[in-house]
Amino acid sequence: MKMKYAMDLILEVLNQMIDGKSMNAVAREKGIPVSTVYSWKQQYADYYDKLVYQKSKFRRLKGIYHSIGNEQPKMKTKKAIA
């Protein structure tokens, strides 16, 4: 079976939906029927779910990393004896 759309386009559409764009907005922007985008979401549900999980995990870890970075103790400097 020959694919009408390239896999790059399918993954780009799914990534935009994961980033928060609505299905209708992405479909309009790319000139693709909403039903096609919906079927891609259903067809690649495992990929979609794994990517959503990984992105949420990354955001959480990034927040933890930044909060740890702000709490680093400052080094005490010794006063010079004059």
Secondary structure as GFF3:
##gff-version 3
##sequence-region A 1 82
A	DSSP	alpha_helix	7	18	.	.	.	ID=ss1
A	DSSP	alpha_helix	23	30	.	.	.	ID=ss2
A	DSSP	alpha_helix	34	43	.	.	.	ID=ss3
A	DSSP	alpha_helix	45	70	.	.	.	ID=ss4
###
